[in-house]
Amino acid sequence: MPTALITGATAGIGLSFAQQLAARGHDLVLVARDEARLVATGEELQSTYGVTVEILPADLTDRIQLKGVEERVASTEKPIDLLINNAGFGLKQRFADNTADQETEMLEVLVTAVLRLSHAALSVKANIINVSSVAGFLPRGTYSAAKAWVNSFSEWAHNEYRDQGVTVTALCPGFTKTEFHQRMGVGRDSAPSFMWLDVDDLVAEALADHEKGKAFSIPSVRYKAVVGASKLIPRGVLQRFQSLGRK
């Protein structure tokens, strides 16, 4: 059976990917920091869907632990068919209000881990879905800058490796009903209710776009419109809305 490795797999978008891929018959390798939650998630998926689930506890800000995940991705004995770089990291405060160490940790998860795991995946011609954000098209601080890197890298890798049978897709959701904002201490009232996406619908659309060989998956008409508008509206005007999702 095909095998997918998913980072940040115990909640939100990562968990939905795990559930939907398991329902299709994919075996799974689940990566997250919380080992107890990882074990519980793996047991539930294995019991519900009858697939093989391997757990790999790792903190992606730790280069030694990250190296272990890289080695698993690049394994030729137990090959990975699909890498999903989903692990998230968000900071509520503005750049100068965070410590430099906090900002660096965010880049370790959102950029360095994505780069290194993608390098491992492409070395064995595995497909990749990089969970980015619509924020990558907008001026919203270092989080947006990190996601802009993911978008640019994913688009390049998609074009570079597609002739070798590899598809790299950047998934660019907007506000999504998961634990992500809650962990940052941000309420659902931080953005209008119509902007919040259902996580299962988002993942289903992402998998469909990936199967179609698309470089980008931007879920919902409303966020496709946001991305389109971002190319026309002056950056200074867009920056006035950077407080959305921070309250």
Helices and strands as residue ranges (DSSP letters): E 3-7, H 12-23, E 27-32, H 35-49, E 53-57, H 63-73, E 82-85, G 95-97, H 100-107, I 108-112, H 113-123, E 127-131, G 134-137, H 141-161, G 162-164, E 168-171, H 180-183, G 188-190, G 193-195, H 199-211, E 216-217, H 221-230, H 235-239
